[in-house]
Amino acid sequence: MPRARIPAHPFDAAIPLPAVSHARFTIGDVVRHRMFDFRGVIFDVDPIFANSAEWYDAIPENIRPRKDQPFYHLLAENMESSYVAYVSQQNLIADDTDEPIDHPAISDLFTDFADGRYQLRREHKH
């Protein structure tokens, strides 16, 4: 007796998936922007772009990063202020100054700063 064929689900069609990119940095790492003069500590990572189209389109096209890479949420600082930044992996490099970040939210998310990185508070780990 022949087996019954299970009809294919319409969502089983070949759906293009983004290329898999591996995060070079992790939560607690201190990084520096490759083009702009700011640095920060990573507090969250998106495996691919996860911000608004308006945010992305506001970046000048000649420096707009690819969406198919990790994007990092940073507690950032420059010479004038501290703020939250959203930065693509291609635009970050490791910060080798071994200097802490001066951001008012650091103590809310992290405890110790040692060996160039911060330790995430226990209550924020999952």
DSSP file (Angstrom, degrees, kcal/mol; ACC not computed):
  #  RESIDUE AA STRUCTURE BP1 BP2  ACC     N-H-->O    O-->H-N    N-H-->O    O-->H-N    TCO  KAPPA ALPHA  PHI   PSI    X-CA   Y-CA   Z-CA
    1    1 A M              0   0    0      0, 0.0     2,-0.1     0, 0.0     0, 0.0   0.000 360.0 360.0 360.0 128.3    0.0    0.0    0.0
    2    2 A P        -     0   0    0      0, 0.0     2,-0.2     0, 0.0     0, 0.0  -0.373 360.0-108.7 -70.9 147.7    1.5    3.4   -1.0
    3    3 A R        -     0   0    0      1,-0.1     2,-0.2    -2,-0.1     0, 0.0  -0.466  33.0-111.0 -73.7 145.1    2.2    6.0    1.8
    4    4 A A        -     0   0    0     -2,-0.2     2,-0.5     1,-0.1    -1,-0.1  -0.558  31.4-125.6 -73.5 139.7    0.0    9.0    1.9
    5    5 A R        -     0   0    0     -2,-0.2    -1,-0.1     3,-0.0     3,-0.0  -0.730  13.2-136.2 -89.2 132.4    1.8   12.2    0.9
    6    6 A I        -     0   0    0     -2,-0.5     3,-0.1     1,-0.0    -1,-0.0  -0.776  28.8-118.2 -85.6 123.3    1.6   15.0    3.3
    7    7 A P        -     0   0    0      0, 0.0     2,-0.1     0, 0.0    -1,-0.0  -0.310  31.5-105.1 -63.2 144.3    1.0   18.2    1.4
    8    8 A A        -     0   0    0      1,-0.1     5,-0.0     2,-0.1    -3,-0.0  -0.445  32.9-117.8 -68.2 139.5    3.7   20.8    1.7
    9    9 A H    >   -     0   0    0     -2,-0.1     3,-2.3     1,-0.1     4,-0.2  -0.576  20.2-123.9 -75.4 140.5    2.9   23.7    3.9
   10   10 A P  G >  S+     0   0    0      0, 0.0     3,-0.8     0, 0.0    -1,-0.1   0.776 111.3  56.4 -60.4 -24.1    2.8   27.0    2.0
   11   11 A F  G 3  S+     0   0    0      1,-0.2     4,-0.1     4,-0.0    -2,-0.0   0.484  87.5  78.8 -85.7  -1.0    5.4   28.4    4.4
   12   12 A D  G <   +     0   0    0     -3,-2.3    -1,-0.2     2,-0.1     3,-0.1   0.463  67.4 118.3 -83.8  -0.7    7.8   25.6    3.7
   13   13 A A  S <  S-     0   0    0     -3,-0.8     2,-0.7    -4,-0.2    -4,-0.0  -0.185  88.1 -75.2 -61.4 159.9    8.9   27.3    0.4
   14   14 A A        -     0   0    0      1,-0.0    -1,-0.2     2,-0.0    -2,-0.1  -0.426  55.4-171.0 -63.1 106.9   12.5   28.3    0.1
   15   15 A I        -     0   0    0     -2,-0.7     2,-0.2    -3,-0.1    -1,-0.0  -0.896  25.2-121.6-101.2 121.5   12.7   31.4    2.3
   16   16 A P        -     0   0    0      0, 0.0    -2,-0.0     0, 0.0     0, 0.0  -0.437  29.0-157.3 -65.3 130.0   16.0   33.2    1.9
   17   17 A L        -     0   0    0     -2,-0.2     3,-0.1     1,-0.1    -3,-0.0  -0.801  23.1-101.5-105.6 149.4   17.7   33.4    5.3
   18   18 A P        -     0   0    0      0, 0.0    -1,-0.1     0, 0.0     3,-0.0  -0.323  47.6 -91.8 -66.3 153.1   20.3   36.0    6.2
   19   19 A A        -     0   0    0      1,-0.1     2,-0.5    50,-0.0     0, 0.0  -0.347  45.6-109.2 -60.6 144.2   23.9   34.9    6.1
   20   20 A V        -     0   0    0     -3,-0.1     2,-0.4    49,-0.0    -1,-0.1  -0.678  39.2-173.7 -82.1 123.3   25.1   33.7    9.5
   21   21 A S        -     0   0    0     -2,-0.5     2,-0.4    26,-0.2    48,-0.1  -0.934  16.7-136.3-116.6 139.9   27.5   36.2   11.1
   22   22 A H        -     0   0    0     -2,-0.4     2,-0.3    48,-0.1    -2,-0.0  -0.816  23.0-116.0 -99.8 135.4   29.3   35.5   14.3
   23   23 A A        -     0   0    0     -2,-0.4    22,-0.0     1,-0.2    -1,-0.0  -0.503  19.6-165.1 -69.7 128.5   29.6   38.2   16.9
   24   24 A R  S    S+     0   0    0     -2,-0.3     2,-0.3    46,-0.0    -1,-0.2   0.710  74.0  46.6 -82.2 -23.4   33.2   39.2   17.5
   25   25 A F        -     0   0    0      4,-0.0     2,-0.3    69,-0.0    64,-0.0  -0.754  69.3-155.6-120.1 164.2   32.3   41.0   20.7
   26   26 A T    >   -     0   0    0     -2,-0.3     3,-2.2    16,-0.0    16,-0.3  -0.865  40.0 -67.1-135.5 168.5   30.2   40.1   23.8
   27   27 A I  T 3  S+     0   0    0     -2,-0.3    16,-0.2     1,-0.3    93,-0.2  -0.334 120.8  27.7 -58.1 130.7   28.3   41.9   26.5
   28   28 A G  T 3  S+     0   0    0     14,-2.6    90,-2.8     1,-0.4    -1,-0.3   0.167  87.7 129.9 100.9 -16.1   30.8   43.7   28.8
   29   29 A D  B <   -A  117   0A   0     -3,-2.2    13,-2.3    88,-0.2     2,-0.5  -0.462  55.1-134.2 -71.4 141.8   33.4   44.3   26.1
   30   30 A V  E     +C   41   0B   0     86,-0.9    65,-2.0    11,-0.2     2,-0.3  -0.868  34.2 175.7 -96.5 127.7   34.7   47.9   25.7
   31   31 A V  E     -CD  40  94B   0      9,-2.9     9,-2.4    -2,-0.5     2,-0.3  -0.808  23.2-140.8-130.7 166.8   34.9   48.9   22.0
   32   32 A R  E     -CD  39  93B   0     61,-3.0    61,-2.5    -2,-0.3     2,-0.2  -0.969  28.1-110.0-129.3 144.0   35.7   51.9   19.9
   33   33 A H  E     - D   0  92B   0      5,-2.6    59,-0.2    -2,-0.3     5,-0.2  -0.551  21.7-139.3 -73.7 139.0   34.0   53.1   16.7
   34   34 A R  S    S+     0   0    0     57,-3.2    -1,-0.1    -2,-0.2    58,-0.1   0.813  95.5  19.2 -69.1 -32.8   36.2   52.7   13.7
   35   35 A M  S    S+     0   0    0     56,-0.3     2,-0.3     1,-0.1    -1,-0.1   0.744 117.6  58.0-111.1 -32.0   35.3   56.0   12.1
   36   36 A F  S    S-     0   0    0      2,-0.1     2,-2.0     1,-0.0    -3,-0.3  -0.751  85.7-109.9-109.2 152.5   33.9   58.3   14.8
   37   37 A D  S    S+     0   0    0     -2,-0.3    42,-0.4    -5,-0.1     2,-0.3  -0.480  77.1  98.6 -84.9  73.6   35.5   59.4   18.0
   38   38 A F        -     0   0    0     -2,-2.0    -5,-2.6    -5,-0.2     2,-0.3  -0.988  44.8-166.2-149.4 159.7   33.5   57.5   20.6
   39   39 A R  E     +CE  32  77B   0     38,-2.0    38,-2.7    -2,-0.3     2,-0.3  -0.894  14.1 164.3-137.0 166.0   33.9   54.3   22.7
   40   40 A G  E     -CE  31  76B   0     -9,-2.4    -9,-2.9    -2,-0.3     2,-0.4  -0.986  36.0 -98.3-169.5 175.0   31.5   52.3   24.8
   41   41 A V  E     -CE  30  75B   0     34,-1.8    34,-2.4    -2,-0.3     2,-0.3  -0.928  39.6-119.4-110.8 135.5   30.6   49.1   26.6
   42   42 A I  E     + E   0  74B   0    -13,-2.3   -14,-2.6    -2,-0.4    32,-0.2  -0.560  35.8 166.6 -75.7 128.5   28.4   46.5   24.9
   43   43 A F  E     +     0   0B   0     30,-2.8     2,-0.3     1,-0.4    31,-0.2   0.465  66.7  13.3-119.2  -5.8   25.1   45.8   26.8
   44   44 A D  E     - E   0  73B   0     29,-1.0    29,-2.5   -18,-0.1     2,-0.4  -0.969  60.7-150.6-163.1 155.4   23.2   43.9   24.2
   45   45 A V  E     - E   0  72B   0     -2,-0.3    27,-0.2    27,-0.2     3,-0.1  -0.998   1.1-160.1-134.8 131.4   23.7   42.2   20.8
   46   46 A D  E     - E   0  71B   0     25,-3.2    25,-2.5    -2,-0.4     4,-0.1  -0.949  18.6-141.7-104.7 128.4   21.4   41.7   17.9
   47   47 A P  S    S+     0   0    0      0, 0.0     2,-0.3     0, 0.0   -26,-0.2   0.821  87.3   5.7 -61.3 -30.4   22.5   38.9   15.5
   48   48 A I  S    S-     0   0    0     22,-0.1    23,-0.3    20,-0.1    20,-0.2  -0.898 111.6 -56.0-140.5 171.1   21.3   41.1   12.5
   49   49 A F        +     0   0    0     18,-2.5    18,-0.1    -2,-0.3    39,-0.0  -0.206  52.3 168.4 -51.1 131.4   20.0   44.6   12.2
   50   50 A A        +     0   0    0     -4,-0.1     2,-0.2     2,-0.1    -1,-0.1  -0.141  38.8  99.3-142.2  41.0   16.9   45.1   14.4
   51   51 A N  S    S-     0   0    0      1,-0.1     2,-0.1     2,-0.0    -2,-0.0  -0.553  79.0 -68.7-116.5-175.7   16.3   48.9   14.4
   52   52 A S     >  -     0   0    0     -2,-0.2     4,-2.1     1,-0.1     5,-0.1  -0.339  32.1-123.8 -78.4 157.1   13.8   51.0   12.4
   53   53 A A  H  > S+     0   0    0      1,-0.2     4,-2.9     2,-0.2     5,-0.2   0.859 113.9  57.1 -63.8 -35.7   14.0   51.6    8.7
   54   54 A E  H  > S+     0   0    0      2,-0.2     4,-1.2     1,-0.2    -1,-0.2   0.911 106.3  48.8 -62.4 -42.6   14.0   55.4    9.4
   55   55 A W  H  4 S+     0   0    0      2,-0.2     4,-0.4     1,-0.2     3,-0.4   0.941 114.7  45.1 -61.3 -47.4   17.2   55.0   11.6
   56   56 A Y  H >< S+     0   0    0     -4,-2.1     3,-1.5     1,-0.2    -2,-0.2   0.918 111.3  51.4 -64.3 -44.9   18.9   52.9    8.9
   57   57 A D  H 3< S+     0   0    0     -4,-2.9    -1,-0.2     1,-0.3    -2,-0.2   0.722  98.8  66.9 -67.8 -20.6   17.9   55.3    6.1
   58   58 A A  T 3< S+     0   0    0     -4,-1.2    -1,-0.3    -3,-0.4    -2,-0.2   0.656  81.2  92.9 -74.1 -15.0   19.2   58.3    8.0
   59   59 A I  S <  S-     0   0    0     -3,-1.5     5,-0.2    -4,-0.4    -3,-0.0  -0.650  95.0-103.1 -78.5 130.0   22.8   56.9    7.6
   60   60 A P    >>  -     0   0    0      0, 0.0     3,-2.2     0, 0.0     4,-0.8  -0.289  29.0-125.5 -54.5 134.7   24.5   58.4    4.6
   61   61 A E  G >4 S+     0   0    0      1,-0.3     3,-0.6     2,-0.2    -2,-0.1   0.811 105.9  61.6 -55.4 -35.3   24.5   55.7    1.9
   62   62 A N  G 34 S+     0   0    0      1,-0.2    -1,-0.3     3,-0.0    -3,-0.0   0.655 118.2  28.4 -70.7 -12.9   28.2   55.8    1.3
   63   63 A I  G <4 S+     0   0    0     -3,-2.2    -1,-0.2     2,-0.1    -2,-0.2   0.286  87.0 130.2-124.6   7.9   28.9   54.7    4.9
   64   64 A R    <<  -     0   0    0     -4,-0.8     2,-0.1    -3,-0.6    -8,-0.0  -0.466  54.0-131.9 -66.4 125.8   25.7   52.7    5.6
   65   65 A P        -     0   0    0      0, 0.0    -1,-0.1     0, 0.0    -2,-0.1  -0.350  23.5 -96.1 -77.5 159.3   26.5   49.3    7.0
   66   66 A R        -     0   0    0      1,-0.1     3,-0.2     2,-0.1    24,-0.1  -0.386  24.6-140.3 -65.4 151.0   25.2   45.9    5.8
   67   67 A K  S    S+     0   0    0      1,-0.2   -18,-2.5   -19,-0.1     2,-1.1   0.669  87.3  80.0 -86.4 -18.6   22.2   44.6    7.8
   68   68 A D  S    S+     0   0    0    -20,-0.2    -1,-0.2   -48,-0.0   -20,-0.1  -0.216  82.9  73.9 -89.5  47.1   23.3   41.0    7.7
   69   69 A Q  S    S-     0   0    0     -2,-1.1   -20,-0.2    -3,-0.2   -46,-0.1  -0.944  93.6 -74.9-146.5 163.9   25.8   41.3   10.6
   70   70 A P        -     0   0    0      0, 0.0    19,-2.3     0, 0.0     2,-0.4  -0.343  40.8-157.2 -62.3 144.6   25.6   41.7   14.4
   71   71 A F  E     -EF  46  88B   0    -25,-2.5   -25,-3.2   -23,-0.3     2,-0.4  -0.972   9.3-147.1-122.3 141.6   24.6   45.1   15.7
   72   72 A Y  E     -EF  45  87B   0     15,-3.2    15,-2.5    -2,-0.4     2,-0.5  -0.878   8.7-141.5-117.6 139.1   25.6   46.2   19.2
   73   73 A H  E     -EF  44  86B   0    -29,-2.5   -30,-2.8    -2,-0.4   -29,-1.0  -0.867  31.9-169.1 -94.3 126.3   23.9   48.3   21.8
   74   74 A L  E     -EF  42  85B   0     11,-2.9    11,-2.1    -2,-0.5     2,-0.9  -0.919  34.6-138.9-122.0 142.6   26.5   50.5   23.6
   75   75 A L  E     -EF  41  84B   0    -34,-2.4   -34,-1.8    -2,-0.4     9,-0.2  -0.906  52.7-169.6 -86.2 106.6   26.6   52.7   26.6
   76   76 A A  E     -EF  40  83B   0      7,-3.0     7,-2.2    -2,-0.9     2,-0.3  -0.597  23.5-172.9-110.5 160.9   28.8   55.2   24.8
   77   77 A E  E     +EF  39  82B   0    -38,-2.7   -38,-2.0     5,-0.2     2,-0.2  -0.994   6.0 174.2-146.9 149.1   30.8   58.3   25.5
   78   78 A N        -     0   0    0      3,-2.4   -40,-0.1    -2,-0.3     0, 0.0  -0.709  57.6 -76.8-133.8-167.8   32.7   60.9   23.7
   79   79 A M  S    S+     0   0    0    -42,-0.4     3,-0.1    -2,-0.2   -41,-0.1   0.751 127.9  36.8 -66.9 -22.6   34.5   64.1   24.8
   80   80 A E  S    S-     0   0    0      1,-0.2     2,-0.3     0, 0.0    -1,-0.2   0.787 121.2 -13.0-101.0 -32.4   31.1   65.9   25.2
   81   81 A S        -     0   0    0      2,-0.0    -3,-2.4    22,-0.0     2,-0.4  -0.933  52.7-112.1-159.0 175.0   28.5   63.5   26.5
   82   82 A S  E     +F   77   0B   0     -2,-0.3     2,-0.3    -5,-0.2    -5,-0.2  -0.936  43.3 145.3-120.4 149.8   27.4   60.0   27.2
   83   83 A Y  E     -F   76   0B   0     -7,-2.2    -7,-3.0    -2,-0.4     2,-0.4  -0.921  49.3 -85.3-164.8 178.5   24.6   58.3   25.4
   84   84 A V  E     -F   75   0B   0     -2,-0.3     2,-0.3    -9,-0.2    -9,-0.2  -0.908  43.7-169.8-104.2 133.2   23.3   55.0   24.0
   85   85 A A  E     -F   74   0B   0    -11,-2.1   -11,-2.9    -2,-0.4     2,-0.5  -0.886  19.3-150.6-123.7 154.4   24.5   54.0   20.5
   86   86 A Y  E     +F   73   0B   0     -2,-0.3     2,-0.4   -13,-0.2   -13,-0.2  -0.982  29.7 175.2-124.0 114.8   23.6   51.2   18.0
   87   87 A V  E     -F   72   0B   0    -15,-2.5   -15,-3.2    -2,-0.5     2,-0.1  -0.958  28.8-122.2-134.0 138.9   26.6   50.2   15.9
   88   88 A S  E >   -F   71   0B   0     -2,-0.4     3,-1.2   -17,-0.2   -17,-0.2  -0.384  28.9-117.3 -72.8 154.1   27.3   47.5   13.3
   89   89 A Q  G >  S+     0   0    0    -19,-2.3     3,-1.9     1,-0.3    -1,-0.1   0.879 112.5  62.3 -58.6 -40.0   30.1   45.0   13.9
   90   90 A Q  G 3  S+     0   0    0      1,-0.3    -1,-0.3   -20,-0.2   -19,-0.1   0.711 103.4  51.5 -62.5 -18.1   32.0   46.3   10.8
   91   91 A N  G <  S+     0   0    0     -3,-1.2   -57,-3.2   -57,-0.1     2,-0.4   0.297  97.3  83.1-102.1   9.4   32.3   49.7   12.5
   92   92 A L  E <   +D   33   0B   0     -3,-1.9     2,-0.3   -59,-0.2   -59,-0.2  -0.893  47.8 179.4-117.0 145.8   33.7   48.5   15.9
   93   93 A I  E     -D   32   0B   0    -61,-2.5   -61,-3.0    -2,-0.4     2,-0.1  -0.953  41.6 -90.8-132.7 156.1   37.2   47.6   17.0
   94   94 A A  E     -D   31   0B   0     -2,-0.3     2,-0.6   -63,-0.2   -63,-0.2  -0.405  38.7-127.7 -64.8 140.1   38.4   46.5   20.4
   95   95 A D        -     0   0    0    -65,-2.0     3,-0.3    21,-0.2   -65,-0.2  -0.812  24.3-176.0 -90.9 125.3   39.4   49.3   22.7
   96   96 A D        +     0   0    0     -2,-0.6    -1,-0.1     1,-0.2    -2,-0.0   0.175  57.3  97.4-108.9  17.8   42.9   48.7   24.1
   97   97 A T  S    S-     0   0    0      2,-0.1    -1,-0.2    19,-0.1    19,-0.1   0.727  76.3-142.3 -77.1 -20.0   43.1   51.7   26.4
   98   98 A D        +     0   0    0     -3,-0.3    18,-0.2     1,-0.2    17,-0.1   0.780  55.7 136.1  59.3  28.5   42.1   49.7   29.5
   99   99 A E        -     0   0    0     17,-0.1    -1,-0.2     1,-0.0    -2,-0.1  -0.860  56.6-116.3-104.6 139.7   40.2   52.8   30.7
  100  100 A P        -     0   0    0      0, 0.0     2,-0.4     0, 0.0    -1,-0.0  -0.250  29.9-107.3 -68.4 163.2   36.7   52.4   32.1
  101  101 A I        -     0   0    0      2,-0.1     2,-1.1     1,-0.0     5,-0.1  -0.761  20.2-141.2 -90.9 136.5   33.7   54.0   30.4
  102  102 A D        +     0   0    0     -2,-0.4    -1,-0.0     4,-0.0   -26,-0.0  -0.724  49.4 136.0-101.0  83.7   32.2   57.1   32.1
  103  103 A H    >   -     0   0    0     -2,-1.1     3,-1.6   -21,-0.1     4,-0.4  -0.994  56.6-133.6-131.0 135.3   28.5   56.6   31.6
  104  104 A P  T 3  S+     0   0    0      0, 0.0     3,-0.3     0, 0.0     4,-0.2   0.717 104.3  54.8 -63.9 -20.2   25.8   57.1   34.3
  105  105 A A  T >> S+     0   0    0      1,-0.2     4,-1.1     2,-0.1     3,-0.8   0.484  79.4  94.7 -91.4  -2.4   24.1   53.7   33.5
  106  106 A I  H X> S+     0   0    0     -3,-1.6     4,-3.0     1,-0.3     3,-1.0   0.931  84.1  49.3 -54.2 -50.6   27.2   51.6   33.9
  107  107 A S  H 34 S+     0   0    0     -4,-0.4    -1,-0.3    -3,-0.3    -2,-0.1   0.708 104.2  61.0 -68.7 -18.2   26.5   50.7   37.6
  108  108 A D  H <4 S+     0   0    0     -3,-0.8    -1,-0.3    -4,-0.2    -2,-0.2   0.826 121.5  21.4 -72.5 -31.1   22.9   49.7   36.7
  109  109 A L  H << S+     0   0    0     -4,-1.1    12,-2.9    -3,-1.0     2,-0.3   0.717 122.8  42.6-108.3 -28.4   24.0   47.0   34.4
  110  110 A F  E  <  -B  120   0A   0     -4,-3.0    10,-0.2    10,-0.3     3,-0.1  -0.822  47.7-168.5-127.2 158.7   27.6   46.1   35.4
  111  111 A T  E     +     0   0A   0      8,-3.2    -1,-0.2     1,-0.3     9,-0.1   0.517  65.2  21.9-106.5-103.5   29.7   45.5   38.4
  112  112 A D  E     -     0   0A   0      8,-0.1     7,-2.1     6,-0.1     2,-0.5  -0.302  55.5-149.3 -75.2 149.1   33.5   45.2   38.2
  113  113 A F  E     +B  118   0A   0      5,-0.2     2,-0.3    -3,-0.1     5,-0.2  -0.980  35.9 149.8-113.2 117.0   35.7   46.5   35.4
  114  114 A A  E >   +B  117   0A   0      3,-2.5     3,-1.4    -2,-0.5   -16,-0.0  -0.996  57.8   5.9-150.0 143.1   38.8   44.4   35.0
  115  115 A D  T 3  S-     0   0    0     -2,-0.3    -1,-0.1     1,-0.3     3,-0.1   0.838 129.6 -54.8  53.8  37.5   41.1   43.4   32.2
  116  116 A G  T 3  S+     0   0    0      1,-0.2   -86,-0.9   -18,-0.2     2,-0.3   0.627 120.0  83.2  78.1  13.4   39.4   45.9   29.8
  117  117 A R  E <   -AB  29 114A   0     -3,-1.4    -3,-2.5   -88,-0.2     2,-0.3  -0.975  68.2-122.3-146.8 161.8   35.8   44.6   30.3
  118  118 A Y  E     - B   0 113A   0    -90,-2.8     2,-0.5    -2,-0.3    -5,-0.2  -0.726  20.0-128.4-103.1 151.7   32.8   44.8   32.5
  119  119 A Q  E     -     0   0A   0     -7,-2.1    -8,-3.2    -2,-0.3     2,-0.1  -0.888  27.1-123.7 -99.9 126.7   31.1   42.0   34.4
  120  120 A L  E     - B   0 110A   0     -2,-0.5   -10,-0.3   -10,-0.2    -8,-0.1  -0.438  33.4-103.0 -67.1 136.5   27.3   41.9   33.9
  121  121 A R    >   -     0   0    0    -12,-2.9     3,-1.9    -2,-0.1     4,-0.5  -0.319  29.2-119.2 -59.1 143.3   25.3   42.1   37.1
  122  122 A R  G >  S+     0   0    0      1,-0.3     3,-1.4     2,-0.2    -1,-0.1   0.855 110.9  60.4 -54.8 -40.2   23.9   38.7   38.1
  123  123 A E  G 3  S+     0   0    0      1,-0.3    -1,-0.3     3,-0.0    -2,-0.1   0.644 103.7  52.0 -68.4 -12.4   20.3   39.9   38.0
  124  124 A H  G <  S+     0   0    0     -3,-1.9    -1,-0.3   -15,-0.2     2,-0.2   0.483  88.3  98.5 -99.6  -5.0   20.7   40.7   34.3
  125  125 A K    <         0   0    0     -3,-1.4    -3,-0.0    -4,-0.5    -4,-0.0  -0.574 360.0 360.0 -81.6 146.1   22.1   37.3   33.2
  126  126 A H              0   0    0     -2,-0.2    -1,-0.1     0, 0.0    -4,-0.0   0.332 360.0 360.0-140.2 360.0   19.8   34.8   31.7
